Amino acid sequence: MNDFTPGTPPPGIDHDDHLLAAWAAETAGALLVDVRGRGLEGKELKDAGDRAAHELLMDLLAQHRPDDAVLSEEGKDDKVRLGADRVWIVDPLDGTREFSEPPRDDWAVHVALWSRETGDLVAGAVAQPGLDTTFSTAEPATVPDPTAPRWRIAVSRTRPPAFVEALAAEIGADLVPMGSAGAKVISVVRDVTDAYVHAGGQYEWDSAAPVAVARAAGLHTSRADGAVLAYNQDDVLLPDLLVCRPELADRIAEFVQRYWAESSEG
């Protein structure tokens, strides 16, 4: 991590999981900005960012929540988490490709907490250093009323679902390509888009923190067909996702169900 030194933790961090998630994500984001400024390029920059952010988050969580398990995209999946009461689910650098293409800002750091007591996510934060903002359950966002004349759907720059153009035509929406999963979910929170629907393959760390933040803001979150999202599973593949304004949830989920049924019949 070279000469990077984390800032002073905020008061209350040792008993407030929301604060810890936000501070950890923001601190890792600051480190990534530092790494981005070291003159590295391409794969060397991607690898340095992934490694530095992962090591920092593991250190911070070990220091402040030593009894909790951690599932990180960049770490070994220690199955001890399946019996743990609390599991941090982190993506140290979501949108590695975008991170390696300065000055793009559609990359993020994800930090979320799953609890056995609720069987669900209980805290989360998404840092977007390119926007100089961290979105978290510590201070839930308030989603503004829609401002665009047509619905807007965030989609992958490189792997949009095959059905997305038909969905957009059915509900009268425009497609908005962008980078990381976290950036796409947060775009709904920010009223940059109204929905994000993904069906091209993801893992728990891709969506856990963004989903926690979106739920706290009052958005709908589910599998693409409306089914319940489940985290801290043995198989961490969670291939599809829907995050949207509540008024769009049924229309999009019903379309996905119909599309998948017709595809299987064909």
C-alpha positions as CSV (number, residue, x, y, z in Angstrom):
1,M,0.0,0.0,0.0
2,N,3.1,2.2,-0.3
3,D,2.8,5.2,2.0
4,F,-1.0,5.2,2.2
5,T,-2.3,5.5,5.8
6,P,-6.0,5.1,6.7
7,G,-7.6,8.1,8.4
8,T,-8.9,8.1,12.0
9,P,-12.0,5.9,12.4
10,P,-15.2,7.8,13.2
11,P,-16.5,7.7,16.8
12,G,-18.7,4.7,17.5
13,I,-17.3,2.5,14.8
14,D,-16.6,-0.4,17.2
15,H,-20.3,-0.9,17.9
16,D,-22.0,0.5,14.7
17,D,-21.8,-1.8,11.7
18,H,-23.3,0.9,9.4
19,L,-20.5,3.3,10.3
20,L,-17.8,0.6,9.8
21,A,-19.1,-0.4,6.4
22,A,-19.1,3.2,5.2
23,W,-15.7,4.1,6.7
24,A,-14.1,0.9,5.3
25,A,-15.5,1.4,1.8
26,E,-14.5,5.1,1.8
27,T,-11.0,4.3,3.1
28,A,-10.5,1.6,0.4
29,G,-11.7,4.0,-2.2
30,A,-9.2,6.6,-1.1
31,L,-6.5,4.0,-1.4
32,L,-7.6,3.1,-4.9
33,V,-7.4,6.8,-5.9
34,D,-3.9,6.8,-4.6
35,V,-3.0,3.6,-6.6
36,R,-4.6,5.1,-9.7
37,G,-2.2,8.0,-9.4
38,R,1.0,5.9,-9.3
39,G,1.5,5.8,-13.1
40,L,0.5,2.2,-13.6
41,E,-1.6,1.2,-16.7
42,G,-3.6,-1.7,-17.9
43,K,-3.4,-5.1,-16.2
44,E,-0.7,-3.8,-13.8
45,L,-3.1,-1.1,-12.6
46,K,-6.0,-3.5,-12.3
47,D,-4.0,-6.1,-10.3
48,A,-2.5,-3.4,-8.0
49,G,-5.9,-2.0,-7.3
50,D,-7.6,-5.4,-6.6
51,R,-4.7,-6.4,-4.3
52,A,-4.3,-3.2,-2.4
53,A,-8.0,-2.7,-1.7
54,H,-8.5,-6.3,-0.7
55,E,-5.6,-6.3,1.8
56,L,-6.7,-3.0,3.3
57,L,-10.3,-4.2,3.8
58,M,-9.2,-7.5,5.3
59,D,-6.9,-5.6,7.7
60,L,-9.7,-3.1,8.7
61,L,-12.3,-5.9,9.3
62,A,-9.8,-8.0,11.2
63,Q,-9.0,-5.1,13.5
64,H,-12.6,-3.9,14.1
65,R,-14.6,-7.1,13.8
66,P,-12.1,-9.9,14.5
67,D,-14.8,-12.5,15.3
68,D,-16.7,-12.1,12.0
69,A,-16.2,-14.1,8.8
70,V,-15.4,-12.4,5.5
71,L,-16.2,-13.3,1.9
72,S,-14.2,-11.2,-0.6
73,E,-14.0,-11.5,-4.3
74,E,-10.2,-11.4,-4.1
75,G,-9.8,-13.9,-1.2
76,K,-10.2,-17.6,-0.7
77,D,-13.7,-18.7,0.0
78,D,-13.4,-20.0,3.6
79,K,-16.5,-22.1,4.1
80,V,-16.3,-21.4,7.8
81,R,-18.6,-18.4,6.9
82,L,-21.5,-20.9,6.4
83,G,-21.6,-21.5,10.1
84,A,-20.8,-17.9,11.1
85,D,-23.3,-15.6,12.7
86,R,-22.0,-12.6,10.8
87,V,-20.3,-12.4,7.4
88,W,-18.9,-9.4,5.7
89,I,-19.3,-9.6,1.9
90,V,-16.9,-7.3,0.1
91,D,-15.9,-6.5,-3.5
92,P,-12.6,-4.5,-3.0
93,L,-12.8,-3.1,-6.5
94,D,-16.0,-3.4,-8.5
95,G,-15.5,-2.3,-12.1
96,T,-11.8,-3.1,-12.4
97,R,-11.9,-2.3,-16.2
98,E,-13.4,1.2,-15.6
99,F,-10.9,1.8,-12.8
100,S,-8.1,1.1,-15.3
101,E,-9.5,3.7,-17.7
102,P,-9.0,7.1,-16.0
103,P,-10.9,9.4,-15.8
104,R,-13.9,7.0,-15.7
105,D,-15.8,7.3,-12.5
106,D,-18.1,4.2,-12.8
107,W,-16.2,1.9,-10.4
108,A,-16.8,1.3,-6.7
109,V,-15.9,-0.4,-3.5
110,H,-18.5,-2.7,-1.9
111,V,-18.8,-3.5,1.8
112,A,-21.8,-5.3,3.2
113,L,-22.7,-7.3,6.3
114,W,-24.9,-10.4,6.4
115,S,-26.4,-11.6,9.8
116,R,-27.7,-15.0,10.7
117,E,-30.2,-13.4,13.1
118,T,-32.1,-11.9,10.2
119,G,-30.9,-14.3,7.5
120,D,-30.3,-11.2,5.4
121,L,-28.1,-8.1,4.8
122,V,-28.1,-5.7,7.7
123,A,-25.6,-3.0,6.7
124,G,-23.8,-1.9,3.6
125,A,-21.9,0.8,1.8
126,V,-20.8,1.6,-1.8
127,A,-18.0,4.1,-2.2
128,Q,-17.7,5.8,-5.6
129,P,-14.5,7.7,-5.3
130,G,-14.9,9.2,-8.8
131,L,-18.0,11.0,-7.5
132,D,-16.3,11.7,-4.2
133,T,-19.3,10.1,-2.4
134,T,-20.0,7.0,-0.3
135,F,-23.6,5.8,-0.2
136,S,-24.4,3.7,2.9
137,T,-27.0,2.5,5.3
138,A,-25.5,4.7,7.9
139,E,-27.2,7.7,6.2
140,P,-29.7,6.2,3.8
141,A,-30.2,8.1,0.6
142,T,-33.6,9.6,-0.3
143,V,-34.5,8.8,-3.9
144,P,-35.9,11.8,-5.7
145,D,-39.1,11.7,-7.8
146,P,-38.4,10.7,-11.4
147,T,-37.1,13.6,-13.5
148,A,-36.8,12.1,-17.0
149,P,-39.7,12.0,-19.5
150,R,-39.0,8.3,-20.2
151,W,-37.9,5.4,-18.0
152,R,-34.1,4.7,-18.0
153,I,-32.6,1.3,-17.6
154,A,-28.9,0.9,-16.6
155,V,-27.2,-1.9,-18.5
156,S,-23.8,-3.3,-18.8
157,R,-21.4,-1.7,-21.2
158,T,-20.2,-5.1,-22.5
159,R,-22.8,-7.7,-21.4
160,P,-26.4,-6.4,-21.6
161,P,-29.0,-9.1,-21.2
162,A,-30.4,-10.4,-24.5
163,F,-33.9,-9.3,-23.6
164,V,-33.2,-5.8,-22.5
165,E,-34.1,-4.1,-25.8
166,A,-37.4,-5.8,-25.8
167,L,-38.0,-4.9,-22.2
168,A,-37.2,-1.2,-23.0
169,A,-39.6,-1.2,-25.9
170,E,-42.4,-2.7,-23.7
171,I,-42.1,-0.2,-20.9
172,G,-41.0,2.8,-23.0
173,A,-37.5,3.1,-21.6
174,D,-34.1,4.3,-22.8
175,L,-30.9,2.2,-22.1
176,V,-28.0,3.7,-20.3
177,P,-24.8,1.7,-20.5
178,M,-22.3,2.1,-17.7
179,G,-19.6,0.1,-15.8
180,S,-19.6,-1.6,-12.4
181,A,-22.6,-3.3,-10.9
182,G,-22.4,-1.0,-7.9
183,A,-22.4,2.1,-10.1
184,K,-25.4,0.9,-12.0
185,V,-27.4,0.2,-8.8
186,I,-26.4,3.5,-7.3
187,S,-27.4,5.2,-10.5
188,V,-31.0,4.3,-9.6
189,V,-30.5,5.7,-6.1
190,R,-29.2,8.9,-7.7
191,D,-32.0,9.3,-10.2
192,V,-29.6,8.9,-13.1
193,T,-31.6,5.8,-14.1
194,D,-34.9,4.2,-12.9
195,A,-34.0,0.5,-13.0
196,Y,-31.1,-1.9,-13.3
197,V,-31.8,-5.4,-14.6
198,H,-29.0,-7.9,-15.0
199,A,-29.0,-11.5,-16.1
200,G,-25.5,-12.1,-17.4
201,G,-23.9,-13.7,-14.3
202,Q,-22.8,-12.2,-11.0
203,Y,-21.7,-13.2,-7.6
204,E,-22.8,-12.3,-4.1
205,W,-20.1,-9.6,-3.7
206,D,-21.3,-7.9,-6.9
207,S,-24.7,-7.0,-5.4
208,A,-24.7,-7.4,-1.6
209,A,-23.6,-3.8,-0.7
210,P,-25.5,-2.1,-3.5
211,V,-28.6,-4.0,-2.6
212,A,-28.3,-3.0,1.1
213,V,-27.9,0.6,0.1
214,A,-30.8,0.5,-2.4
215,R,-33.2,-1.2,0.1
216,A,-32.4,1.5,2.7
217,A,-33.3,4.1,0.1
218,G,-36.7,2.5,-0.5
219,L,-36.0,0.8,-3.8
220,H,-37.1,-2.6,-4.9
221,T,-34.5,-5.3,-4.9
222,S,-34.9,-8.9,-6.1
223,R,-33.8,-11.5,-8.6
224,A,-34.6,-10.4,-12.1
225,D,-37.9,-12.4,-12.1
226,G,-38.9,-11.0,-8.7
227,A,-37.6,-13.9,-6.6
228,V,-36.0,-13.3,-3.2
229,L,-32.2,-12.6,-3.1
230,A,-30.3,-14.9,-0.7
231,Y,-26.7,-14.2,0.5
232,N,-24.0,-16.2,2.3
233,Q,-24.9,-19.3,0.3
234,D,-22.6,-22.3,-0.3
235,D,-22.6,-21.4,-4.0
236,V,-21.9,-17.7,-4.3
237,L,-23.1,-17.4,-7.8
238,L,-26.1,-15.0,-7.9
239,P,-26.6,-14.6,-11.6
240,D,-29.3,-12.1,-12.0
241,L,-30.6,-8.9,-10.3
242,L,-33.3,-6.3,-10.4
243,V,-33.1,-3.0,-8.6
244,C,-35.7,-0.4,-9.5
245,R,-38.2,2.1,-8.4
246,P,-41.1,0.3,-6.7
247,E,-43.6,1.3,-9.4
248,L,-41.6,-0.6,-12.0
249,A,-40.9,-3.8,-10.1
250,D,-44.0,-5.8,-11.1
251,R,-43.8,-4.8,-14.8
252,I,-40.1,-5.7,-15.1
253,A,-40.4,-9.0,-13.1
254,E,-43.4,-10.1,-15.1
255,F,-41.7,-9.4,-18.4
256,V,-38.6,-11.4,-17.3
257,Q,-40.8,-14.3,-16.2
258,R,-42.6,-14.3,-19.6
259,Y,-39.4,-13.9,-21.6
260,W,-37.7,-16.8,-19.8
261,A,-40.7,-19.0,-20.1
262,E,-40.9,-18.3,-23.9
263,S,-37.2,-18.9,-24.3
264,S,-37.3,-22.3,-22.5
265,E,-40.2,-23.3,-24.7
266,G,-38.3,-22.3,-27.8
